[in-house]
Amino acid sequence: MPQDQDSPPTANVNRDPDPNSIDLEAIWEAEGRENLLPGLDRIKQQVNPAHYEMYHLHAVQRLSPRDTAIALAVSAAAVHMANFRVGRLVKAEIRRLSNPSPL
């Protein structure tokens, strides 16, 4: 569709994205998940298996605290506490992976 000569050209940011372009964000997410998996395995070995299961259902599988509590027959407060404790370890692992120590 030709533009009207009196209207300014459309800025690149206002145009539709190219469907053939590379989705860098999706690639970044996938690589991040791959790099985090060994870290999650280390965390899984450090924490109570029930706490990890609560964290996984709530934070990874995106179940609500209530639904997670019902599924595991625990209180919602226990889900929140496990999510906080395991989540703190996950965040520390992410920081460790994003700032590797020099050899």
N, CA, C and O atoms as a printed pandas DataFrame, in Angstrom:
     atom_number atom_name residue_name chain_id  residue_number  x_coord  y_coord  z_coord
0              1         N          MET        A               1    0.841   -1.159    0.000
1              2        CA          MET        A               1    0.000    0.000    0.000
2              3         C          MET        A               1    0.895    1.234    0.000
3              4         O          MET        A               1    1.683    1.399    0.932
4              5         N          PRO        A               2    0.811    2.112   -1.005
5              6        CA          PRO        A               2    1.671    3.290   -1.059
6              7         C          PRO        A               2    1.269    4.278    0.024
7              8         O          PRO        A               2    0.099    4.401    0.384
8              9         N          GLN        A               3    2.286    4.984    0.536
9             10        CA          GLN        A               3    2.022    5.969    1.571
10            11         C          GLN        A               3    1.600    7.281    0.944
11            12         O          GLN        A               3    2.037    7.638   -0.150
12            13         N          ASP        A               4    0.753    7.983    1.650
13            14        CA          ASP        A               4    0.342    9.315    1.249
14            15         C          ASP        A               4    1.563   10.221    1.362
15            16         O          ASP        A               4    2.303   10.139    2.343
16            17         N          GLN        A               5    1.783   11.080    0.376
17            18        CA          GLN        A               5    2.968   11.933    0.380
18            19         C          GLN        A               5    2.942   12.938    1.527
19            20         O          GLN        A               5    3.996   13.433    1.925
20            21         N          ASP        A               6    1.777   13.247    2.062
21            22        CA          ASP        A               6    1.688   14.197    3.157
22            23         C          ASP        A               6    1.935   13.559    4.520
23            24         O          ASP        A               6    2.177   14.274    5.493
24            25         N          SER        A               7    1.880   12.236    4.612
25            26        CA          SER        A               7    2.084   11.578    5.903
26            27         C          SER        A               7    3.548   11.163    6.046
27            28         O          SER        A               7    4.203   10.810    5.065
28            29         N          PRO        A               8    4.051   11.211    7.276
29            30        CA          PRO        A               8    5.448   10.820    7.486
30            31         C          PRO        A               8    5.605    9.312    7.305
31            32         O          PRO        A               8    4.637    8.570    7.471
32            33         N          PRO        A               9    6.790    8.856    6.972
33            34        CA          PRO        A               9    7.007    7.408    6.821
34            35         C          PRO        A               9    6.829    6.708    8.165
35            36         O          PRO        A               9    7.071    7.294    9.220
36            37         N          THR        A              10    6.409    5.465    8.114
37            38        CA          THR        A              10    6.209    4.674    9.327
38            39         C          THR        A              10    7.564    4.270    9.889
39            40         O          THR        A              10    8.422    3.764    9.166
40            41         N          ALA        A              11    7.748    4.496   11.179
41            42        CA          ALA        A              11    9.002    4.100   11.825
42            43         C          ALA        A              11    9.110    2.584   11.854
43            44         O          ALA        A              11    8.099    1.884   11.908
44            45         N          ASN        A              12   10.344    2.078   11.818
45            46        CA          ASN        A              12   10.556    0.630   11.828
46            47         C          ASN        A              12    9.926   -0.034   13.044
47            48         O          ASN        A              12    9.422   -1.152   12.938
48            49         N          VAL        A              13    9.945    0.622   14.186
49            50        CA          VAL        A              13    9.393    0.015   15.387
50            51         C          VAL        A              13    7.890   -0.133   15.335
51            52         O          VAL        A              13    7.319   -0.922   16.088
52            53         N          ASN        A              14    7.230    0.622   14.449
53            54        CA          ASN        A              14    5.773    0.559   14.342
54            55         C          ASN        A              14    5.309   -0.397   13.252
55            56         O          ASN        A              14    4.108   -0.576   13.055
56            57         N          ARG        A              15    6.227   -0.995   12.560
57            58        CA          ARG        A              15    5.870   -1.944   11.502
58            59         C          ARG        A              15    5.702   -3.337   12.076
59            60         O          ARG        A              15    6.207   -3.638   13.158
60            61         N          ASP        A              16    4.990   -4.188   11.348
61            62        CA          ASP        A              16    4.818   -5.572   11.774
62            63         C          ASP        A              16    6.160   -6.291   11.710
63            64         O          ASP        A              16    6.953   -6.038   10.803
64            65         N          PRO        A              17    6.423   -7.184   12.661
65            66        CA          PRO        A              17    7.684   -7.921   12.629
66            67         C          PRO        A              17    7.730   -8.872   11.444
67            68         O          PRO        A              17    6.705   -9.373   10.981
68            69         N          ASP        A              18    8.923   -9.101   10.977
69            70        CA          ASP        A              18    9.129  -10.024    9.873
70            71         C          ASP        A              18    8.923  -11.447   10.374
71            72         O          ASP        A              18    9.646  -11.890   11.266
72            73         N          PRO        A              19    7.948  -12.178    9.821
73            74        CA          PRO        A              19    7.698  -13.544   10.315
74            75         C          PRO        A              19    8.866  -14.482   10.050
75            76         O          PRO        A              19    8.948  -15.544   10.667
76            77         N          ASN        A              20    9.769  -14.115    9.150
77            78        CA          ASN        A              20   10.922  -14.957    8.843
78            79         C          ASN        A              20   12.153  -14.598    9.678
79            80         O          ASN        A              20   13.198  -15.236    9.548
80            81         N          SER        A              21   12.036  -13.593   10.524
81            82        CA          SER        A              21   13.186  -13.186   11.329
82            83         C          SER        A              21   13.448  -14.212   12.423
83            84         O          SER        A              21   12.570  -14.998   12.778
84            85         N          ILE        A              22   14.655  -14.195   12.946
85            86        CA          ILE        A              22   15.054  -15.122   14.005
86            87         C          ILE        A              22   14.520  -14.600   15.324
87            88         O          ILE        A              22   14.660  -13.414   15.625
88            89         N          ASP        A              23   13.912  -15.468   16.110
89            90        CA          ASP        A              23   13.382  -15.096   17.414
90            91         C          ASP        A              23   14.490  -15.280   18.454
91            92         O          ASP        A              23   14.616  -16.338   19.071
92            93         N          LEU        A              24   15.285  -14.226   18.631
93            94        CA          LEU        A              24   16.427  -14.307   19.536
94            95         C          LEU        A              24   16.006  -14.547   20.977
95            96         O          LEU        A              24   16.697  -15.243   21.722
96            97         N          GLU        A              25   14.889  -13.980   21.366
97            98        CA          GLU        A              25   14.429  -14.168   22.746
98            99         C          GLU        A              25   14.105  -15.636   23.016
99           100         O          GLU        A              25   14.420  -16.157   24.085
100          101         N          ALA        A              26   13.475  -16.303   22.049
101          102        CA          ALA        A              26   13.157  -17.723   22.221
102          103         C          ALA        A              26   14.434  -18.554   22.299
103          104         O          ALA        A              26   14.519  -19.497   23.086
104          105         N          ILE        A              27   15.413  -18.206   21.494
105          106        CA          ILE        A              27   16.696  -18.922   21.519
106          107         C          ILE        A              27   17.376  -18.711   22.870
107          108         O          ILE        A              27   17.893  -19.655   23.467
108          109         N          TRP        A              28   17.370  -17.464   23.345
109          110        CA          TRP        A              28   17.975  -17.136   24.639
110          111         C          TRP        A              28   17.308  -17.923   25.760
111          112         O          TRP        A              28   17.985  -18.462   26.635
112          113         N          GLU        A              29   15.964  -17.987   25.731
113          114        CA          GLU        A              29   15.216  -18.734   26.751
114          115         C          GLU        A              29   15.592  -20.210   26.738
115          116         O          GLU        A              29   15.830  -20.810   27.786
116          117         N          ALA        A              30   15.645  -20.797   25.526
117          118        CA          ALA        A              30   15.954  -22.224   25.402
118          119         C          ALA        A              30   17.362  -22.518   25.921
119          120         O          ALA        A              30   17.569  -23.492   26.644
120          121         N          GLU        A              31   18.330  -21.672   25.550
121          122        CA          GLU        A              31   19.701  -21.885   26.011
122          123         C          GLU        A              31   19.797  -21.711   27.528
123          124         O          GLU        A              31   20.513  -22.450   28.203
124          125         N          GLY        A              32   19.075  -20.740   28.044
125          126        CA          GLY        A              32   19.077  -20.514   29.483
126          127         C          GLY        A              32   18.535  -21.710   30.230
127          128         O          GLY        A              32   19.078  -22.102   31.263
128          129         N          ARG        A              33   17.455  -22.297   29.710
129          130        CA          ARG        A              33   16.870  -23.481   30.345
130          131         C          ARG        A              33   17.849  -24.649   30.296
131          132         O          ARG        A              33   17.997  -25.377   31.278
132          133         N          GLU        A              34   18.521  -24.834   29.153
133          134        CA          GLU        A              34   19.484  -25.929   29.016
134          135         C          GLU        A              34   20.620  -25.774   30.013
135          136         O          GLU        A              34   21.055  -26.750   30.623
136          137         N          ASN        A              35   21.100  -24.540   30.178
137          138        CA          ASN        A              35   22.209  -24.298   31.098
138          139         C          ASN        A              35   21.777  -24.415   32.547
139          140         O          ASN        A              35   22.595  -24.733   33.410
140          141         N          LEU        A              36   20.518  -24.165   32.826
141          142        CA          LEU        A              36   20.031  -24.207   34.201
142          143         C          LEU        A              36   19.709  -25.629   34.650
143          144         O          LEU        A              36   19.707  -25.905   35.850
144          145         N          LEU        A              37   19.437  -26.534   33.714
145          146        CA          LEU        A              37   19.034  -27.890   34.105
146          147         C          LEU        A              37   20.038  -28.595   35.012
147          148         O          LEU        A              37   19.627  -29.188   36.010
148          149         N          PRO        A              38   21.342  -28.556   34.710
149          150        CA          PRO        A              38   22.284  -29.187   35.657
150          151         C          PRO        A              38   22.241  -28.511   37.027
151          152         O          PRO        A              38   22.389  -29.175   38.053
152          153         N          GLY        A              39   22.042  -27.208   37.043
153          154        CA          GLY        A              39   21.933  -26.480   38.304
154          155         C          GLY        A              39   20.716  -26.910   39.093
155          156         O          GLY        A              39   20.778  -27.046   40.315
156          157         N          LEU        A              40   19.601  -27.127   38.396
157          158        CA          LEU        A              40   18.384  -27.591   39.075
158          159         C          LEU        A              40   18.588  -28.981   39.651
159          160         O          LEU        A              40   18.076  -29.293   40.726
160          161         N          ASP        A              41   19.329  -29.810   38.945
161          162        CA          ASP        A              41   19.617  -31.148   39.475
162          163         C          ASP        A              41   20.435  -31.054   40.756
163          164         O          ASP        A              41   20.206  -31.816   41.696
164          165         N          ARG        A              42   21.400  -30.115   40.802
165          166        CA          ARG        A              42   22.204  -29.923   42.019
166          167         C          ARG        A              42   21.314  -29.462   43.173
167          168         O          ARG        A              42   21.445  -29.941   44.300
168          169         N          ILE        A              43   20.413  -28.530   42.879
169          170        CA          ILE        A              43   19.508  -28.020   43.907
170          171         C          ILE        A              43   18.580  -29.125   44.394
171          172         O          ILE        A              43   18.312  -29.248   45.590
172          173         N          LYS        A              44   18.098  -29.918   43.461
173          174        CA          LYS        A              44   17.189  -31.022   43.797
174          175         C          LYS        A              44   17.846  -31.979   44.791
175          176         O          LYS        A              44   17.173  -32.522   45.668
176          177         N          GLN        A              45   19.146  -32.185   44.658
177          178        CA          GLN        A              45   19.871  -33.074   45.566
178          179         C          GLN        A              45   20.061  -32.451   46.944
179          180         O          GLN        A              45   20.251  -33.170   47.924
180          181         N          GLN        A              46   20.010  -31.106   47.034
181          182        CA          GLN        A              46   20.268  -30.406   48.293
182          183         C          GLN        A              46   19.033  -30.242   49.167
183          184         O          GLN        A              46   19.151  -30.104   50.384
184          185         N          VAL        A              47   17.861  -30.255   48.566
185          186        CA          VAL        A              47   16.650  -29.910   49.318
186          187         C          VAL        A              47   15.770  -31.131   49.562
187          188         O          VAL        A              47   15.926  -32.176   48.931
188          189         N          ASN        A              48   14.857  -30.965   50.483
189          190        CA          ASN        A              48   13.857  -31.982   50.777
190          191         C          ASN        A              48   13.063  -32.261   49.486
191          192         O          ASN        A              48   12.582  -31.322   48.852
192          193         N          PRO        A              49   12.923  -33.526   49.094
193          194        CA          PRO        A              49   12.199  -33.836   47.850
194          195         C          PRO        A              49   10.772  -33.275   47.828
195          196         O          PRO        A              49   10.289  -32.875   46.769
196          197         N          ALA        A              50   10.106  -33.241   48.960
197          198        CA          ALA        A              50    8.742  -32.686   49.006
198          199         C          ALA        A              50    8.759  -31.189   48.720
199          200         O          ALA        A              50    7.864  -30.670   48.053
200          201         N          HIS        A              51    9.772  -30.501   49.222
201          202        CA          HIS        A              51    9.884  -29.060   48.966
202          203         C          HIS        A              51   10.150  -28.798   47.490
203          204         O          HIS        A              51    9.577  -27.884   46.896
204          205         N          TYR        A              52   11.027  -29.611   46.906
205          206        CA          TYR        A              52   11.316  -29.431   45.481
206          207         C          TYR        A              52   10.064  -29.693   44.649
207          208         O          TYR        A              52    9.800  -28.986   43.676
208          209         N          GLU        A              53    9.299  -30.705   45.033
209          210        CA          GLU        A              53    8.072  -31.018   44.293
210          211         C          GLU        A              53    7.079  -29.857   44.376
211          212         O          GLU        A              53    6.432  -29.519   43.384
212          213         N          MET        A              54    6.958  -29.250   45.555
213          214        CA          MET        A              54    6.080  -28.083   45.692
214          215         C          MET        A              54    6.573  -26.940   44.813
215          216         O          MET        A              54    5.789  -26.294   44.117
216          217         N          TYR        A              55    7.889  -26.696   44.854
217          218        CA          TYR        A              55    8.468  -25.635   44.024
218          219         C          TYR        A              55    8.203  -25.908   42.548
219          220         O          TYR        A              55    7.784  -25.019   41.808
220          221         N          HIS        A              56    8.448  -27.129   42.134
221          222        CA          HIS        A              56    8.292  -27.484   40.721
222          223         C          HIS        A              56    6.846  -27.284   40.249
223          224         O          HIS        A              56    6.612  -26.690   39.197
224          225         N          LEU        A              57    5.900  -27.771   41.011
225          226        CA          LEU        A              57    4.498  -27.620   40.606
226          227         C          LEU        A              57    4.077  -26.153   40.567
227          228         O          LEU        A              57    3.361  -25.727   39.660
228          229         N          HIS        A              58    4.526  -25.388   41.556
229          230        CA          HIS        A              58    4.104  -23.992   41.626
230          231         C          HIS        A              58    4.893  -23.096   40.667
231          232         O          HIS        A              58    4.292  -22.377   39.870
232          233         N          ALA        A              59    6.215  -23.126   40.729
233          234        CA          ALA        A              59    7.035  -22.184   39.961
234          235         C          ALA        A              59    7.263  -22.616   38.519
235          236         O          ALA        A              59    7.281  -21.778   37.618
236          237         N          VAL        A              60    7.433  -23.899   38.295
237          238        CA          VAL        A              60    7.741  -24.380   36.938
238          239         C          VAL        A              60    6.467  -24.732   36.177
239          240         O          VAL        A              60    6.275  -24.289   35.045
240          241         N          GLN        A              61    5.597  -25.527   36.797
241          242        CA          GLN        A              61    4.370  -25.936   36.126
242          243         C          GLN        A              61    3.272  -24.878   36.213
243          244         O          GLN        A              61    2.234  -25.001   35.563
244          245         N          ARG        A              62    3.501  -23.839   37.016
245          246        CA          ARG        A              62    2.598  -22.687   37.140
246          247         C          ARG        A              62    1.246  -23.017   37.766
247          248         O          ARG        A              62    0.240  -22.391   37.432
248          249         N          LEU        A              63    1.216  -23.992   38.671
249          250        CA          LEU        A              63   -0.006  -24.231   39.432
250          251         C          LEU        A              63   -0.102  -23.163   40.513
251          252         O          LEU        A              63    0.916  -22.693   41.022
252          253         N          SER        A              64   -1.292  -22.791   40.852
253          254        CA          SER        A              64   -1.466  -21.817   41.933
254          255         C          SER        A              64   -1.034  -22.466   43.244
255          256         O          SER        A              64   -0.989  -23.693   43.339
256          257         N          PRO        A              65   -0.715  -21.660   44.257
257          258        CA          PRO        A              65   -0.370  -22.250   45.556
258          259         C          PRO        A              65   -1.496  -23.144   46.086
259          260         O          PRO        A              65   -1.244  -24.198   46.669
260          261         N          ARG        A              66   -2.721  -22.711   45.876
261          262        CA          ARG        A              66   -3.877  -23.504   46.340
262          263         C          ARG        A              66   -3.938  -24.845   45.619
263          264         O          ARG        A              66   -4.097  -25.884   46.261
264          265         N          ASP        A              67   -3.812  -24.837   44.284
265          266        CA          ASP        A              67   -3.878  -26.079   43.517
266          267         C          ASP        A              67   -2.694  -26.999   43.835
267          268         O          ASP        A              67   -2.841  -28.220   43.887
268          269         N          THR        A              68   -1.534  -26.400   44.042
269          270        CA          THR        A              68   -0.359  -27.182   44.422
270          271         C          THR        A              68   -0.593  -27.834   45.778
271          272         O          THR        A              68   -0.297  -29.014   45.968
272          273         N          ALA        A              69   -1.120  -27.069   46.709
273          274        CA          ALA        A              69   -1.400  -27.596   48.052
274          275         C          ALA        A              69   -2.393  -28.737   47.991
275          276         O          ALA        A              69   -2.211  -29.754   48.660
276          277         N          ILE        A              70   -3.438  -28.583   47.199
277          278        CA          ILE        A              70   -4.449  -29.640   47.065
278          279         C          ILE        A              70   -3.825  -30.887   46.434
279          280         O          ILE        A              70   -4.061  -32.004   46.894
280          281         N          ALA        A              71   -3.028  -30.692   45.379
281          282        CA          ALA        A              71   -2.430  -31.831   44.678
282          283         C          ALA        A              71   -1.491  -32.630   45.583
283          284         O          ALA        A              71   -1.377  -33.849   45.448
284          285         N          LEU        A              72   -0.821  -31.937   46.502
285          286        CA          LEU        A              72    0.163  -32.613   47.351
286          287         C          LEU        A              72   -0.306  -32.829   48.785
287          288         O          LEU        A              72    0.447  -33.323   49.625
288          289         N          ALA        A              73   -1.549  -32.457   49.060
289          290        CA          ALA        A              73   -2.129  -32.609   50.397
290          291         C          ALA        A              73   -1.284  -31.918   51.467
291          292         O          ALA        A              73   -0.978  -32.488   52.515
292          293         N          VAL        A              74   -0.916  -30.660   51.163
293          294        CA          VAL        A              74   -0.184  -29.830   52.120
294          295         C          VAL        A              74   -0.911  -28.493   52.220
295          296         O          VAL        A              74   -1.877  -28.252   51.496
296          297         N          SER        A              75   -0.455  -27.640   53.105
297          298        CA          SER        A              75   -1.078  -26.319   53.229
298          299         C          SER        A              75   -0.497  -25.365   52.180
299          300         O          SER        A              75    0.612  -25.565   51.686
300          301         N          ALA        A              76   -1.263  -24.336   51.855
301          302        CA          ALA        A              76   -0.774  -23.311   50.930
302          303         C          ALA        A              76    0.432  -22.602   51.535
303          304         O          ALA        A              76    1.336  -22.188   50.809
304          305         N          ALA        A              77    0.455  -22.458   52.855
305          306        CA          ALA        A              77    1.602  -21.837   53.525
306          307         C          ALA        A              77    2.872  -22.659   53.300
307          308         O          ALA        A              77    3.952  -22.101   53.103
308          309         N          ALA        A              78    2.737  -23.989   53.331
309          310        CA          ALA        A              78    3.897  -24.852   53.076
310          311         C          ALA        A              78    4.396  -24.675   51.651
311          312         O          ALA        A              78    5.603  -24.695   51.409
312          313         N          VAL        A              79    3.481  -24.501   50.708
313          314        CA          VAL        A              79    3.853  -24.269   49.308
314          315         C          VAL        A              79    4.619  -22.955   49.195
315          316         O          VAL        A              79    5.659  -22.897   48.540
316          317         N          HIS        A              80    4.111  -21.901   49.828
317          318        CA          HIS        A              80    4.789  -20.603   49.782
318          319         C          HIS        A              80    6.190  -20.697   50.390
319          320         O          HIS        A              80    7.144  -20.155   49.832
320          321         N          MET        A              81    6.316  -21.373   51.514
321          322        CA          MET        A              81    7.613  -21.488   52.175
322          323         C          MET        A              81    8.598  -22.284   51.314
323          324         O          MET        A              81    9.750  -21.880   51.160
324          325         N          ALA        A              82    8.153  -23.405   50.758
325          326        CA          ALA        A              82    9.028  -24.213   49.906
326          327         C          ALA        A              82    9.425  -23.423   48.665
327          328         O          ALA        A              82   10.576  -23.474   48.232
328          329         N          ASN        A              83    8.473  -22.698   48.096
329          330        CA          ASN        A              83    8.764  -21.897   46.910
330          331         C          ASN        A              83    9.812  -20.833   47.230
331          332         O          ASN        A              83   10.707  -20.581   46.423
332          333         N          PHE        A              84    9.704  -20.212   48.397
333          334        CA          PHE        A              84   10.672  -19.203   48.804
334          335         C          PHE        A              84   12.057  -19.818   48.997
335          336         O          PHE        A              84   13.048  -19.298   48.484
336          337         N          ARG        A              85   12.124  -20.915   49.730
337          338        CA          ARG        A              85   13.419  -21.533   50.045
338          339         C          ARG        A              85   14.119  -22.099   48.813
339          340         O          ARG        A              85   15.302  -21.842   48.589
340          341         N          VAL        A              86   13.384  -22.867   48.021
341          342        CA          VAL        A              86   13.985  -23.447   46.819
342          343         C          VAL        A              86   14.250  -22.352   45.788
343          344         O          VAL        A              86   15.280  -22.367   45.115
344          345         N          GLY        A              87   13.324  -21.405   45.664
345          346        CA          GLY        A              87   13.503  -20.295   44.720
346          347         C          GLY        A              87   14.749  -19.490   45.013
347          348         O          GLY        A              87   15.418  -19.024   44.091
348          349         N          ARG        A              88   15.069  -19.321   46.288
349          350        CA          ARG        A              88   16.290  -18.598   46.678
350          351         C          ARG        A              88   17.527  -19.349   46.166
351          352         O          ARG        A              88   18.474  -18.725   45.688
352          353         N          LEU        A              89   17.521  -20.663   46.265
353          354        CA          LEU        A              89   18.641  -21.462   45.757
354          355         C          LEU        A              89   18.726  -21.393   44.238
355          356         O          LEU        A              89   19.819  -21.337   43.675
356          357         N          VAL        A              90   17.568  -21.395   43.572
357          358        CA          VAL        A              90   17.540  -21.299   42.105
358          359         C          VAL        A              90   18.120  -19.953   41.662
359          360         O          VAL        A              90   18.920  -19.895   40.729
360          361         N          LYS        A              91   17.715  -18.877   42.333
361          362        CA          LYS        A              91   18.251  -17.552   41.994
362          363         C          LYS        A              91   19.759  -17.497   42.185
363          364         O          LYS        A              91   20.468  -16.915   41.365
364          365         N          ALA        A              92   20.248  -18.096   43.254
365          366        CA          ALA        A              92   21.692  -18.129   43.496
366          367         C          ALA        A              92   22.394  -18.912   42.397
367          368         O          ALA        A              92   23.477  -18.533   41.950
368          369         N          GLU        A              93   21.777  -20.001   41.965
369          370        CA          GLU        A              93   22.365  -20.809   40.882
370          371         C          GLU        A              93   22.376  -20.026   39.572
371          372         O          GLU        A              93   23.344  -20.101   38.816
372          373         N          ILE        A              94   21.326  -19.288   39.302
373          374        CA          ILE        A              94   21.280  -18.463   38.095
374          375         C          ILE        A              94   22.386  -17.416   38.142
375          376         O          ILE        A              94   23.064  -17.183   37.141
376          377         N          ARG        A              95   22.573  -16.784   39.303
377          378        CA          ARG        A              95   23.658  -15.796   39.435
378          379         C          ARG        A              95   25.006  -16.465   39.208
379          380         O          ARG        A              95   25.873  -15.912   38.532
380          381         N          ARG        A              96   25.181  -17.655   39.773
381          382        CA          ARG        A              96   26.453  -18.373   39.604
382          383         C          ARG        A              96   26.712  -18.698   38.137
383          384         O          ARG        A              96   27.835  -18.551   37.654
384          385         N          LEU        A              97   25.676  -19.138   37.433
385          386        CA          LEU        A              97   25.834  -19.491   36.026
386          387         C          LEU        A              97   26.049  -18.268   35.137
387          388         O          LEU        A              97   26.731  -18.349   34.116
388          389         N          SER        A              98   25.471  -17.148   35.525
389          390        CA          SER        A              98   25.627  -15.951   34.682
390          391         C          SER        A              98   26.943  -15.220   34.951
391          392         O          SER        A              98   27.353  -14.373   34.158
392          393         N          ASN        A              99   27.603  -15.540   36.058
393          394        CA          ASN        A              99   28.891  -14.927   36.400
394          395         C          ASN        A              99   29.917  -16.011   36.679
395          396         O          ASN        A              99   30.365  -16.159   37.816
396          397         N          PRO        A             100   30.299  -16.780   35.647
397          398        CA          PRO        A             100   31.245  -17.872   35.907
398          399         C          PRO        A             100   32.603  -17.325   36.351
399          400         O          PRO        A             100   33.051  -16.271   35.899
400          401         N          SER        A             101   33.232  -18.064   37.238
401          402        CA          SER        A             101   34.546  -17.638   37.727
402          403         C          SER        A             101   35.605  -17.894   36.657
403          404         O          SER        A             101   35.521  -18.886   35.933
404          405         N          PRO        A             102   36.597  -17.014   36.551
405          406        CA          PRO        A             102   37.660  -17.229   35.570
406          407         C          PRO        A             102   38.514  -18.419   35.972
407          408         O          PRO        A             102   38.643  -18.732   37.156
408          409         N          LEU        A             103   39.090  -19.075   34.988
409          410        CA          LEU        A             103   39.936  -20.249   35.254
410          411         C          LEU        A             103   41.299  -19.856   35.713
411          412         O          LEU        A             103   42.134  -20.721   35.979
